[in-house]
Amino acid sequence: MFESRFMPCPECGASLDRQIEPNHECSTERRAEYQMFALRDEIAQLEAGVQHYLGTTLGRFETWLAARKVRSAG
Ligand SMILES: [Zn+2]
């Protein structure tokens, strides 16, 4: 079976030459950036989900309730 000599590290996304660095260690910084990048869709979806929720009747009610609580607390 054909296997590519280069493969992306599943942890940090670095392109690894398996013949040169079989024991690759991820850079912490690179791994954090890669994982943020991998999660960007989920983050965007969460944001859209919240926006959508706030537009529903229940969401509007909760917004109203929260505002009321804040005002009465002061
Ligand atoms: Zn890595």
N, CA, C, O and the ligand as a Tripos MOL2 file, in Angstrom:
@<TRIPOS>MOLECULE
protein
  297   295    75     0     0
PROTEIN
NO_CHARGES

@<TRIPOS>ATOM
      1 N           0.8380   -1.2010    0.0000 N.3       1 MET1
      2 CA          0.0000    0.0000    0.0000 C.3       1 MET1
      3 C           0.8670    1.2430    0.0000 C.2       1 MET1
      4 O           1.8720    1.3170    0.7070 O.2       1 MET1
      5 N           0.4730    2.2020   -0.7900 N.am      2 PHE2
      6 CA          1.2250    3.4480   -0.8840 C.3       2 PHE2
      7 C           0.9550    4.3370    0.3190 C.2       2 PHE2
      8 O          -0.1970    4.5800    0.6810 O.2       2 PHE2
      9 N           2.0070    4.8090    0.9220 N.am      3 GLU3
     10 CA          1.8500    5.7770    1.9930 C.3       3 GLU3
     11 C           2.6930    6.9930    1.6790 C.2       3 GLU3
     12 O           3.8500    6.8840    1.2730 O.2       3 GLU3
     13 N           2.1000    8.1370    1.8710 N.am      4 SER4
     14 CA          2.8240    9.3640    1.6110 C.3       4 SER4
     15 C           3.9610    9.5160    2.6150 C.2       4 SER4
     16 O           3.8360    9.1720    3.7900 O.2       4 SER4
     17 N           5.0650   10.0420    2.1120 N.am      5 ARG5
     18 CA          6.1980   10.2420    3.0050 C.3       5 ARG5
     19 C           5.9020   11.3790    3.9900 C.2       5 ARG5
     20 O           6.3420   11.3700    5.1390 O.2       5 ARG5
     21 N           5.1510   12.3390    3.4990 N.am      6 PHE6
     22 CA          4.7940   13.4600    4.3610 C.3       6 PHE6
     23 C           3.3940   13.2450    4.9010 C.2       6 PHE6
     24 O           2.4920   12.8160    4.1820 O.2       6 PHE6
     25 N           3.2320   13.5440    6.1520 N.am      7 MET7
     26 CA          1.8680   13.5230    6.6720 C.3       7 MET7
     27 C           1.7010   14.5870    7.7310 C.2       7 MET7
     28 O           2.6230   14.8640    8.4970 O.2       7 MET7
     29 N           0.5080   15.1900    7.7750 N.am      8 PRO8
     30 CA          0.2980   16.2360    8.7620 C.3       8 PRO8
     31 C           0.1790   15.6430   10.1570 C.2       8 PRO8
     32 O          -0.4450   14.6010   10.3510 O.2       8 PRO8
     33 N           0.7770   16.3110   11.1110 N.am      9 CYS9
     34 CA          0.6500   15.8720   12.4990 C.3       9 CYS9
     35 C          -0.7980   16.1000   12.9350 C.2       9 CYS9
     36 O          -1.3210   17.2020   12.7630 O.2       9 CYS9
     37 N          -1.4530   15.0860   13.4930 N.am     10 PRO10
     38 CA         -2.8480   15.2570   13.9000 C.3      10 PRO10
     39 C          -3.0090   16.2230   15.0680 C.2      10 PRO10
     40 O          -4.0970   16.7520   15.2970 O.2      10 PRO10
     41 N          -1.9430   16.4470   15.7950 N.am     11 GLU11
     42 CA         -2.0130   17.3240   16.9610 C.3      11 GLU11
     43 C          -1.8000   18.7880   16.6080 C.2      11 GLU11
     44 O          -2.5130   19.6620   17.1010 O.2      11 GLU11
     45 N          -0.8110   19.0560   15.7470 N.am     12 CYS12
     46 CA         -0.4560   20.4480   15.5040 C.3      12 CYS12
     47 C          -0.5300   20.8250   14.0280 C.2      12 CYS12
     48 O          -0.3700   21.9970   13.6850 O.2      12 CYS12
     49 N          -0.7690   19.8550   13.1510 N.am     13 GLY13
     50 CA         -0.9370   20.1590   11.7400 C.3      13 GLY13
     51 C           0.3510   20.3690   10.9670 C.2      13 GLY13
     52 O           0.3180   20.6700    9.7740 O.2      13 GLY13
     53 N           1.4840   20.2130   11.6350 N.am     14 ALA14
     54 CA          2.7580   20.3850   10.9460 C.3      14 ALA14
     55 C           2.9370   19.2720    9.9200 C.2      14 ALA14
     56 O           2.5800   18.1200   10.1640 O.2      14 ALA14
     57 N           3.4980   19.6370    8.7630 N.am     15 SER15
     58 CA          3.7640   18.6320    7.7500 C.3      15 SER15
     59 C           5.0450   17.9050    8.1330 C.2      15 SER15
     60 O           6.1130   18.5150    8.1980 O.2      15 SER15
     61 N           4.9450   16.6150    8.3830 N.am     16 LEU16
     62 CA          6.0870   15.8650    8.8880 C.3      16 LEU16
     63 C           6.6580   14.9590    7.8150 C.2      16 LEU16
     64 O           5.9350   14.2740    7.0920 O.2      16 LEU16
     65 N           7.9510   14.9800    7.7400 N.am     17 ASP17
     66 CA          8.6430   14.0150    6.9000 C.3      17 ASP17
     67 C           8.9350   12.8090    7.7860 C.2      17 ASP17
     68 O           9.8130   12.8560    8.6480 O.2      17 ASP17
     69 N           8.2020   11.7510    7.5670 N.am     18 ARG18
     70 CA          8.2830   10.6150    8.4890 C.3      18 ARG18
     71 C           9.6370    9.9400    8.4860 C.2      18 ARG18
     72 O          10.0020    9.2480    9.4360 O.2      18 ARG18
     73 N          10.3880   10.1490    7.3970 N.am     19 GLN19
     74 CA         11.7120    9.5290    7.3560 C.3      19 GLN19
     75 C          12.7180   10.3260    8.1770 C.2      19 GLN19
     76 O          13.6980    9.7750    8.6780 O.2      19 GLN19
     77 N          12.4690   11.6210    8.3100 N.am     20 ILE20
     78 CA         13.4140   12.4620    9.0270 C.3      20 ILE20
     79 C          13.0280   12.6270   10.4880 C.2      20 ILE20
     80 O          13.8870   12.5890   11.3690 O.2      20 ILE20
     81 N          11.7270   12.8100   10.7490 N.am     21 GLU21
     82 CA         11.3200   13.0270   12.1420 C.3      21 GLU21
     83 C          10.2000   12.0810   12.5640 C.2      21 GLU21
     84 O           9.0470   12.4950   12.6850 O.2      21 GLU21
     85 N          10.5380   10.8190   12.7860 N.am     22 PRO22
     86 CA          9.5110    9.8630   13.2120 C.3      22 PRO22
     87 C           9.0230   10.1450   14.6320 C.2      22 PRO22
     88 O           7.9170    9.7490   14.9980 O.2      22 PRO22
     89 N           9.8330   10.8200   15.4210 N.am     23 ASN23
     90 CA          9.4340   11.1230   16.8020 C.3      23 ASN23
     91 C           9.2230   12.6170   16.9880 C.2      23 ASN23
     92 O           9.8220   13.2490   17.8580 O.2      23 ASN23
     93 N           8.3700   13.1500   16.1610 N.am     24 HIS24
     94 CA          8.0650   14.5740   16.2090 C.3      24 HIS24
     95 C           7.4610   14.9730   17.5450 C.2      24 HIS24
     96 O           6.6050   14.2690   18.0820 O.2      24 HIS24
     97 N           7.8970   16.0770   18.0680 N.am     25 GLU25
     98 CA          7.2500   16.6490   19.2500 C.3      25 GLU25
     99 C           6.6430   17.9820   18.8640 C.2      25 GLU25
    100 O           7.3100   18.8340   18.2770 O.2      25 GLU25
    101 N           5.3820   18.1570   19.1930 N.am     26 CYS26
    102 CA          4.6720   19.3630   18.8070 C.3      26 CYS26
    103 C           5.1940   20.5710   19.5790 C.2      26 CYS26
    104 O           5.5690   20.4810   20.7480 O.2      26 CYS26
    105 N           5.2030   21.6820   18.8930 N.am     27 SER27
    106 CA          5.4410   22.9380   19.5960 C.3      27 SER27
    107 C           4.1280   23.3350   20.2490 C.2      27 SER27
    108 O           3.0760   23.3100   19.6100 O.2      27 SER27
    109 N           4.1900   23.6950   21.5050 N.am     28 THR28
    110 CA          2.9780   24.0510   22.2590 C.3      28 THR28
    111 C           2.2020   25.1510   21.5550 C.2      28 THR28
    112 O           0.9810   25.0760   21.4140 O.2      28 THR28
    113 N           2.9250   26.1700   21.1160 N.am     29 GLU29
    114 CA          2.3020   27.3150   20.4750 C.3      29 GLU29
    115 C           1.5980   26.9030   19.1880 C.2      29 GLU29
    116 O           0.4630   27.3000   18.9240 O.2      29 GLU29
    117 N           2.2970   26.1030   18.3970 N.am     30 ARG30
    118 CA          1.7470   25.6650   17.1310 C.3      30 ARG30
    119 C           0.5090   24.7920   17.3320 C.2      30 ARG30
    120 O          -0.4710   24.8910   16.5930 O.2      30 ARG30
    121 N           0.5780   23.9430   18.3420 N.am     31 ARG31
    122 CA         -0.5500   23.0520   18.6170 C.3      31 ARG31
    123 C          -1.7800   23.8490   19.0460 C.2      31 ARG31
    124 O          -2.8960   23.5570   18.6160 O.2      31 ARG31
    125 N          -1.5720   24.8520   19.8920 N.am     32 ALA32
    126 CA         -2.6930   25.6860   20.3450 C.3      32 ALA32
    127 C          -3.3290   26.4080   19.1590 C.2      32 ALA32
    128 O          -4.5530   26.4720   19.0420 O.2      32 ALA32
    129 N          -2.4910   26.9470   18.2860 N.am     33 GLU33
    130 CA         -3.0120   27.6600   17.1100 C.3      33 GLU33
    131 C          -3.7880   26.7230   16.1950 C.2      33 GLU33
    132 O          -4.8490   27.0640   15.6730 O.2      33 GLU33
    133 N          -3.2280   25.5380   16.0190 N.am     34 TYR34
    134 CA         -3.8710   24.5680   15.1300 C.3      34 TYR34
    135 C          -5.2230   24.1440   15.6840 C.2      34 TYR34
    136 O          -6.1880   23.9950   14.9330 O.2      34 TYR34
    137 N          -5.2940   23.9500   16.9940 N.am     35 GLN35
    138 CA         -6.5540   23.4960   17.5820 C.3      35 GLN35
    139 C          -7.6030   24.6050   17.5870 C.2      35 GLN35
    140 O          -8.7950   24.3340   17.4400 O.2      35 GLN35
    141 N          -7.1720   25.8270   17.7540 N.am     36 MET36
    142 CA         -8.1030   26.9470   17.6370 C.3      36 MET36
    143 C          -8.6500   27.0190   16.2190 C.2      36 MET36
    144 O          -9.8370   27.2590   15.9980 O.2      36 MET36
    145 N          -7.7420   26.8020   15.2570 N.am     37 PHE37
    146 CA         -8.1320   26.8360   13.8530 C.3      37 PHE37
    147 C          -9.1240   25.7090   13.5530 C.2      37 PHE37
    148 O         -10.0990   25.9020   12.8280 O.2      37 PHE37
    149 N          -8.8580   24.5310   14.1210 N.am     38 ALA38
    150 CA         -9.7370   23.3850   13.8880 C.3      38 ALA38
    151 C         -11.1140   23.6150   14.5090 C.2      38 ALA38
    152 O         -12.1120   23.0790   14.0280 O.2      38 ALA38
    153 N         -11.1650   24.4100   15.5730 N.am     39 LEU39
    154 CA        -12.4290   24.6190   16.2780 C.3      39 LEU39
    155 C         -13.2080   25.8210   15.7600 C.2      39 LEU39
    156 O         -14.3110   26.0980   16.2300 O.2      39 LEU39
    157 N         -12.6290   26.5460   14.7800 N.am     40 ARG40
    158 CA        -13.2430   27.8160   14.3840 C.3      40 ARG40
    159 C         -14.6860   27.6500   13.9100 C.2      40 ARG40
    160 O         -15.5150   28.5320   14.1380 O.2      40 ARG40
    161 N         -14.9930   26.5380   13.2590 N.am     41 ASP41
    162 CA        -16.3610   26.3110   12.7870 C.3      41 ASP41
    163 C         -17.3160   26.1350   13.9590 C.2      41 ASP41
    164 O         -18.4210   26.6760   13.9700 O.2      41 ASP41
    165 N         -16.8610   25.3640   14.9470 N.am     42 GLU42
    166 CA        -17.7030   25.1470   16.1310 C.3      42 GLU42
    167 C         -17.9430   26.4480   16.8720 C.2      42 GLU42
    168 O         -19.0450   26.7180   17.3500 O.2      42 GLU42
    169 N         -16.8860   27.2530   16.9590 N.am     43 ILE43
    170 CA        -17.0130   28.5370   17.6500 C.3      43 ILE43
    171 C         -18.0050   29.4200   16.9040 C.2      43 ILE43
    172 O         -18.8530   30.0660   17.5210 O.2      43 ILE43
    173 N         -17.9010   29.4490   15.5810 N.am     44 ALA44
    174 CA        -18.8160   30.2500   14.7680 C.3      44 ALA44
    175 C         -20.2440   29.7410   14.9070 C.2      44 ALA44
    176 O         -21.1890   30.5260   14.9800 O.2      44 ALA44
    177 N         -20.3930   28.4100   14.9440 N.am     45 GLN45
    178 CA        -21.7330   27.8260   15.0790 C.3      45 GLN45
    179 C         -22.3490   28.1490   16.4250 C.2      45 GLN45
    180 O         -23.5430   28.4310   16.5240 O.2      45 GLN45
    181 N         -21.5240   28.1050   17.4610 N.am     46 LEU46
    182 CA        -22.0100   28.4230   18.7910 C.3      46 LEU46
    183 C         -22.5300   29.8530   18.8180 C.2      46 LEU46
    184 O         -23.5970   30.1360   19.3630 O.2      46 LEU46
    185 N         -21.7540   30.7410   18.2190 N.am     47 GLU47
    186 CA        -22.1420   32.1380   18.1790 C.3      47 GLU47
    187 C         -23.4550   32.3150   17.4250 C.2      47 GLU47
    188 O         -24.3420   33.0470   17.8660 O.2      47 GLU47
    189 N         -23.5710   31.6420   16.2890 N.am     48 ALA48
    190 CA        -24.7950   31.7250   15.4990 C.3      48 ALA48
    191 C         -25.9670   31.1230   16.2740 C.2      48 ALA48
    192 O         -27.0910   31.6200   16.2040 O.2      48 ALA48
    193 N         -25.6910   30.0460   17.0130 N.am     49 GLY49
    194 CA        -26.7280   29.4040   17.8070 C.3      49 GLY49
    195 C         -27.2640   30.3240   18.8770 C.2      49 GLY49
    196 O         -28.4710   30.3830   19.1100 O.2      49 GLY49
    197 N         -26.3690   31.0440   19.5290 N.am     50 VAL50
    198 CA        -26.7820   31.9880   20.5670 C.3      50 VAL50
    199 C         -27.5940   33.1160   19.9420 C.2      50 VAL50
    200 O         -28.6340   33.5100   20.4710 O.2      50 VAL50
    201 N         -27.1140   33.6300   18.8150 N.am     51 GLN51
    202 CA        -27.8330   34.7010   18.1190 C.3      51 GLN51
    203 C         -29.2450   34.2420   17.7500 C.2      51 GLN51
    204 O         -30.2190   34.9750   17.9160 O.2      51 GLN51
    205 N         -29.3260   33.0220   17.2500 N.am     52 HIS52
    206 CA        -30.6200   32.4760   16.8490 C.3      52 HIS52
    207 C         -31.5380   32.3370   18.0560 C.2      52 HIS52
    208 O         -32.7130   32.7000   18.0110 O.2      52 HIS52
    209 N         -30.9720   31.8000   19.1410 N.am     53 TYR53
    210 CA        -31.7530   31.5740   20.3600 C.3      53 TYR53
    211 C         -32.3240   32.8900   20.8790 C.2      53 TYR53
    212 O         -33.4820   32.9590   21.2910 O.2      53 TYR53
    213 N         -31.4970   33.9290   20.8550 N.am     54 LEU54
    214 CA        -31.9450   35.2150   21.3680 C.3      54 LEU54
    215 C         -33.0780   35.8040   20.5270 C.2      54 LEU54
    216 O         -33.8020   36.6890   20.9830 O.2      54 LEU54
    217 N         -33.2240   35.3110   19.3070 N.am     55 GLY55
    218 CA        -34.2850   35.7860   18.4440 C.3      55 GLY55
    219 C         -35.5960   35.0370   18.6470 C.2      55 GLY55
    220 O         -36.6400   35.4680   18.1580 O.2      55 GLY55
    221 N         -35.5460   33.9190   19.3650 N.am     56 THR56
    222 CA        -36.7730   33.1530   19.5970 C.3      56 THR56
    223 C         -37.5710   33.7810   20.7360 C.2      56 THR56
    224 O         -37.0610   34.6320   21.4640 O.2      56 THR56
    225 N         -38.8010   33.3660   20.8830 N.am     57 THR57
    226 CA        -39.6590   33.8990   21.9400 C.3      57 THR57
    227 C         -39.0420   33.6650   23.3130 C.2      57 THR57
    228 O         -38.9950   34.5710   24.1460 O.2      57 THR57
    229 N         -38.5730   32.4500   23.5390 N.am     58 LEU58
    230 CA        -37.9580   32.1110   24.8130 C.3      58 LEU58
    231 C         -36.6990   32.9400   25.0500 C.2      58 LEU58
    232 O         -36.4530   33.4280   26.1530 O.2      58 LEU58
    233 N         -35.9120   33.0870   23.9900 N.am     59 GLY59
    234 CA        -34.6830   33.8660   24.1050 C.3      59 GLY59
    235 C         -34.9770   35.3160   24.4320 C.2      59 GLY59
    236 O         -34.2940   35.9250   25.2550 O.2      59 GLY59
    237 N         -36.0080   35.8750   23.7780 N.am     60 ARG60
    238 CA        -36.3810   37.2740   24.0510 C.3      60 ARG60
    239 C         -36.8830   37.4250   25.4800 C.2      60 ARG60
    240 O         -36.6060   38.4190   26.1510 O.2      60 ARG60
    241 N         -37.6240   36.4230   25.9300 N.am     61 PHE61
    242 CA        -38.1270   36.4430   27.3010 C.3      61 PHE61
    243 C         -36.9680   36.4250   28.2950 C.2      61 PHE61
    244 O         -36.9580   37.1690   29.2760 O.2      61 PHE61
    245 N         -35.9830   35.5520   28.0170 N.am     62 GLU62
    246 CA        -34.8460   35.4660   28.9260 C.3      62 GLU62
    247 C         -34.0290   36.7500   28.9140 C.2      62 GLU62
    248 O         -33.5240   37.1730   29.9540 O.2      62 GLU62
    249 N         -33.8940   37.3680   27.7560 N.am     63 THR63
    250 CA        -33.1870   38.6440   27.6660 C.3      63 THR63
    251 C         -33.9050   39.6900   28.5140 C.2      63 THR63
    252 O         -33.2740   40.4440   29.2560 O.2      63 THR63
    253 N         -35.2210   39.7250   28.3970 N.am     64 TRP64
    254 CA        -36.0520   40.6600   29.1600 C.3      64 TRP64
    255 C         -35.9130   40.3990   30.6610 C.2      64 TRP64
    256 O         -35.7640   41.3230   31.4610 O.2      64 TRP64
    257 N         -35.9650   39.1030   31.0200 N.am     65 LEU65
    258 CA        -35.8560   38.7050   32.4150 C.3      65 LEU65
    259 C         -34.4870   39.1050   32.9880 C.2      65 LEU65
    260 O         -34.3940   39.6090   34.1070 O.2      65 LEU65
    261 N         -33.4330   38.8710   32.2010 N.am     66 ALA66
    262 CA        -32.0760   39.1970   32.6490 C.3      66 ALA66
    263 C         -31.9370   40.7010   32.8450 C.2      66 ALA66
    264 O         -31.3440   41.1500   33.8260 O.2      66 ALA66
    265 N         -32.4800   41.4720   31.9200 N.am     67 ALA67
    266 CA        -32.4090   42.9280   32.0170 C.3      67 ALA67
    267 C         -33.1630   43.4050   33.2560 C.2      67 ALA67
    268 O         -32.7140   44.3120   33.9570 O.2      67 ALA67
    269 N         -34.3010   42.7930   33.5140 N.am     68 ARG68
    270 CA        -35.1170   43.1430   34.6730 C.3      68 ARG68
    271 C         -34.3660   42.8560   35.9670 C.2      68 ARG68
    272 O         -34.3830   43.6500   36.9070 O.2      68 ARG68
    273 N         -33.6980   41.6820   35.9920 N.am     69 LYS69
    274 CA        -32.9260   41.2940   37.1840 C.3      69 LYS69
    275 C         -31.8130   42.3030   37.4370 C.2      69 LYS69
    276 O         -31.5900   42.7230   38.5730 O.2      69 LYS69
    277 N         -31.1180   42.6890   36.3710 N.am     70 VAL70
    278 CA        -29.9970   43.6220   36.4930 C.3      70 VAL70
    279 C         -30.5110   44.9540   37.0440 C.2      70 VAL70
    280 O         -29.9020   45.5440   37.9370 O.2      70 VAL70
    281 N         -31.6420   45.4200   36.5000 N.am     71 ARG71
    282 CA        -32.1910   46.7150   36.9460 C.3      71 ARG71
    283 C         -32.6320   46.6520   38.4060 C.2      71 ARG71
    284 O         -32.3650   47.5730   39.1770 O.2      71 ARG71
    285 N         -33.3060   45.5670   38.7840 N.am     72 SER72
    286 CA        -33.8360   45.4970   40.1510 C.3      72 SER72
    287 C         -32.7210   45.2360   41.1740 C.2      72 SER72
    288 O         -32.8920   45.4890   42.3660 O.2      72 SER72
    289 N         -31.5840   44.7310   40.6950 N.am     73 ALA73
    290 CA        -30.4620   44.4790   41.6170 C.3      73 ALA73
    291 C         -29.7990   45.7880   42.0460 C.2      73 ALA73
    292 O         -29.1940   45.8580   43.1150 O.2      73 ALA73
    293 N         -29.9130   46.8320   41.2060 N.am     74 GLY74
    294 CA        -29.1850   48.0540   41.4920 C.3      74 GLY74
    295 C         -29.8590   49.0070   42.4510 C.2      74 GLY74
    296 O         -29.3140   50.0690   42.7510 O.2      74 GLY74
    297 ZN          2.7990   17.9570   15.9990 Zn       75 ZN75
@<TRIPOS>BOND
     1     1     2 1
     2     2     3 1
     3     3     4 2
     4     3     5 am
     5     5     6 1
     6     6     7 1
     7     7     8 2
     8     7     9 am
     9     9    10 1
    10    10    11 1
    11    11    12 2
    12    11    13 am
    13    13    14 1
    14    14    15 1
    15    15    16 2
    16    15    17 am
    17    17    18 1
    18    18    19 1
    19    19    20 2
    20    19    21 am
    21    21    22 1
    22    22    23 1
    23    23    24 2
    24    23    25 am
    25    25    26 1
    26    26    27 1
    27    27    28 2
    28    27    29 am
    29    29    30 1
    30    30    31 1
    31    31    32 2
    32    31    33 am
    33    33    34 1
    34    34    35 1
    35    35    36 2
    36    35    37 am
    37    37    38 1
    38    38    39 1
    39    39    40 2
    40    39    41 am
    41    41    42 1
    42    42    43 1
    43    43    44 2
    44    43    45 am
    45    45    46 1
    46    46    47 1
    47    47    48 2
    48    47    49 am
    49    49    50 1
    50    50    51 1
    51    51    52 2
    52    51    53 am
    53    53    54 1
    54    54    55 1
    55    55    56 2
    56    55    57 am
    57    57    58 1
    58    58    59 1
    59    59    60 2
    60    59    61 am
    61    61    62 1
    62    62    63 1
    63    63    64 2
    64    63    65 am
    65    65    66 1
    66    66    67 1
    67    67    68 2
    68    67    69 am
    69    69    70 1
    70    70    71 1
    71    71    72 2
    72    71    73 am
    73    73    74 1
    74    74    75 1
    75    75    76 2
    76    75    77 am
    77    77    78 1
    78    78    79 1
    79    79    80 2
    80    79    81 am
    81    81    82 1
    82    82    83 1
    83    83    84 2
    84    83    85 am
    85    85    86 1
    86    86    87 1
    87    87    88 2
    88    87    89 am
    89    89    90 1
    90    90    91 1
    91    91    92 2
    92    91    93 am
    93    93    94 1
    94    94    95 1
    95    95    96 2
    96    95    97 am
    97    97    98 1
    98    98    99 1
    99    99   100 2
   100    99   101 am
   101   101   102 1
   102   102   103 1
   103   103   104 2
   104   103   105 am
   105   105   106 1
   106   106   107 1
   107   107   108 2
   108   107   109 am
   109   109   110 1
   110   110   111 1
   111   111   112 2
   112   111   113 am
   113   113   114 1
   114   114   115 1
   115   115   116 2
   116   115   117 am
   117   117   118 1
   118   118   119 1
   119   119   120 2
   120   119   121 am
   121   121   122 1
   122   122   123 1
   123   123   124 2
   124   123   125 am
   125   125   126 1
   126   126   127 1
   127   127   128 2
   128   127   129 am
   129   129   130 1
   130   130   131 1
   131   131   132 2
   132   131   133 am
   133   133   134 1
   134   134   135 1
   135   135   136 2
   136   135   137 am
   137   137   138 1
   138   138   139 1
   139   139   140 2
   140   139   141 am
   141   141   142 1
   142   142   143 1
   143   143   144 2
   144   143   145 am
   145   145   146 1
   146   146   147 1
   147   147   148 2
   148   147   149 am
   149   149   150 1
   150   150   151 1
   151   151   152 2
   152   151   153 am
   153   153   154 1
   154   154   155 1
   155   155   156 2
   156   155   157 am
   157   157   158 1
   158   158   159 1
   159   159   160 2
   160   159   161 am
   161   161   162 1
   162   162   163 1
   163   163   164 2
   164   163   165 am
   165   165   166 1
   166   166   167 1
   167   167   168 2
   168   167   169 am
   169   169   170 1
   170   170   171 1
   171   171   172 2
   172   171   173 am
   173   173   174 1
   174   174   175 1
   175   175   176 2
   176   175   177 am
   177   177   178 1
   178   178   179 1
   179   179   180 2
   180   179   181 am
   181   181   182 1
   182   182   183 1
   183   183   184 2
   184   183   185 am
   185   185   186 1
   186   186   187 1
   187   187   188 2
   188   187   189 am
   189   189   190 1
   190   190   191 1
   191   191   192 2
   192   191   193 am
   193   193   194 1
   194   194   195 1
   195   195   196 2
   196   195   197 am
   197   197   198 1
   198   198   199 1
   199   199   200 2
   200   199   201 am
   201   201   202 1
   202   202   203 1
   203   203   204 2
   204   203   205 am
   205   205   206 1
   206   206   207 1
   207   207   208 2
   208   207   209 am
   209   209   210 1
   210   210   211 1
   211   211   212 2
   212   211   213 am
   213   213   214 1
   214   214   215 1
   215   215   216 2
   216   215   217 am
   217   217   218 1
   218   218   219 1
   219   219   220 2
   220   219   221 am
   221   221   222 1
   222   222   223 1
   223   223   224 2
   224   223   225 am
   225   225   226 1
   226   226   227 1
   227   227   228 2
   228   227   229 am
   229   229   230 1
   230   230   231 1
   231   231   232 2
   232   231   233 am
   233   233   234 1
   234   234   235 1
   235   235   236 2
   236   235   237 am
   237   237   238 1
   238   238   239 1
   239   239   240 2
   240   239   241 am
   241   241   242 1
   242   242   243 1
   243   243   244 2
   244   243   245 am
   245   245   246 1
   246   246   247 1
   247   247   248 2
   248   247   249 am
   249   249   250 1
   250   250   251 1
   251   251   252 2
   252   251   253 am
   253   253   254 1
   254   254   255 1
   255   255   256 2
   256   255   257 am
   257   257   258 1
   258   258   259 1
   259   259   260 2
   260   259   261 am
   261   261   262 1
   262   262   263 1
   263   263   264 2
   264   263   265 am
   265   265   266 1
   266   266   267 1
   267   267   268 2
   268   267   269 am
   269   269   270 1
   270   270   271 1
   271   271   272 2
   272   271   273 am
   273   273   274 1
   274   274   275 1
   275   275   276 2
   276   275   277 am
   277   277   278 1
   278   278   279 1
   279   279   280 2
   280   279   281 am
   281   281   282 1
   282   282   283 1
   283   283   284 2
   284   283   285 am
   285   285   286 1
   286   286   287 1
   287   287   288 2
   288   287   289 am
   289   289   290 1
   290   290   291 1
   291   291   292 2
   292   291   293 am
   293   293   294 1
   294   294   295 1
   295   295   296 2
@<TRIPOS>SUBSTRUCTURE
     1 MET1         2 RESIDUE 1 A MET
     2 PHE2         6 RESIDUE 1 A PHE
     3 GLU3        10 RESIDUE 1 A GLU
     4 SER4        14 RESIDUE 1 A SER
     5 ARG5        18 RESIDUE 1 A ARG
     6 PHE6        22 RESIDUE 1 A PHE
     7 MET7        26 RESIDUE 1 A MET
     8 PRO8        30 RESIDUE 1 A PRO
     9 CYS9        34 RESIDUE 1 A CYS
    10 PRO10       38 RESIDUE 1 A PRO
    11 GLU11       42 RESIDUE 1 A GLU
    12 CYS12       46 RESIDUE 1 A CYS
    13 GLY13       50 RESIDUE 1 A GLY
    14 ALA14       54 RESIDUE 1 A ALA
    15 SER15       58 RESIDUE 1 A SER
    16 LEU16       62 RESIDUE 1 A LEU
    17 ASP17       66 RESIDUE 1 A ASP
    18 ARG18       70 RESIDUE 1 A ARG
    19 GLN19       74 RESIDUE 1 A GLN
    20 ILE20       78 RESIDUE 1 A ILE
    21 GLU21       82 RESIDUE 1 A GLU
    22 PRO22       86 RESIDUE 1 A PRO
    23 ASN23       90 RESIDUE 1 A ASN
    24 HIS24       94 RESIDUE 1 A HIS
    25 GLU25       98 RESIDUE 1 A GLU
    26 CYS26      102 RESIDUE 1 A CYS
    27 SER27      106 RESIDUE 1 A SER
    28 THR28      110 RESIDUE 1 A THR
    29 GLU29      114 RESIDUE 1 A GLU
    30 ARG30      118 RESIDUE 1 A ARG
    31 ARG31      122 RESIDUE 1 A ARG
    32 ALA32      126 RESIDUE 1 A ALA
    33 GLU33      130 RESIDUE 1 A GLU
    34 TYR34      134 RESIDUE 1 A TYR
    35 GLN35      138 RESIDUE 1 A GLN
    36 MET36      142 RESIDUE 1 A MET
    37 PHE37      146 RESIDUE 1 A PHE
    38 ALA38      150 RESIDUE 1 A ALA
    39 LEU39      154 RESIDUE 1 A LEU
    40 ARG40      158 RESIDUE 1 A ARG
    41 ASP41      162 RESIDUE 1 A ASP
    42 GLU42      166 RESIDUE 1 A GLU
    43 ILE43      170 RESIDUE 1 A ILE
    44 ALA44      174 RESIDUE 1 A ALA
    45 GLN45      178 RESIDUE 1 A GLN
    46 LEU46      182 RESIDUE 1 A LEU
    47 GLU47      186 RESIDUE 1 A GLU
    48 ALA48      190 RESIDUE 1 A ALA
    49 GLY49      194 RESIDUE 1 A GLY
    50 VAL50      198 RESIDUE 1 A VAL
    51 GLN51      202 RESIDUE 1 A GLN
    52 HIS52      206 RESIDUE 1 A HIS
    53 TYR53      210 RESIDUE 1 A TYR
    54 LEU54      214 RESIDUE 1 A LEU
    55 GLY55      218 RESIDUE 1 A GLY
    56 THR56      222 RESIDUE 1 A THR
    57 THR57      226 RESIDUE 1 A THR
    58 LEU58      230 RESIDUE 1 A LEU
    59 GLY59      234 RESIDUE 1 A GLY
    60 ARG60      238 RESIDUE 1 A ARG
    61 PHE61      242 RESIDUE 1 A PHE
    62 GLU62      246 RESIDUE 1 A GLU
    63 THR63      250 RESIDUE 1 A THR
    64 TRP64      254 RESIDUE 1 A TRP
    65 LEU65      258 RESIDUE 1 A LEU
    66 ALA66      262 RESIDUE 1 A ALA
    67 ALA67      266 RESIDUE 1 A ALA
    68 ARG68      270 RESIDUE 1 A ARG
    69 LYS69      274 RESIDUE 1 A LYS
    70 VAL70      278 RESIDUE 1 A VAL
    71 ARG71      282 RESIDUE 1 A ARG
    72 SER72      286 RESIDUE 1 A SER
    73 ALA73      290 RESIDUE 1 A ALA
    74 GLY74      294 RESIDUE 1 A GLY
    75 ZN75       297 GROUP 0 **** ****
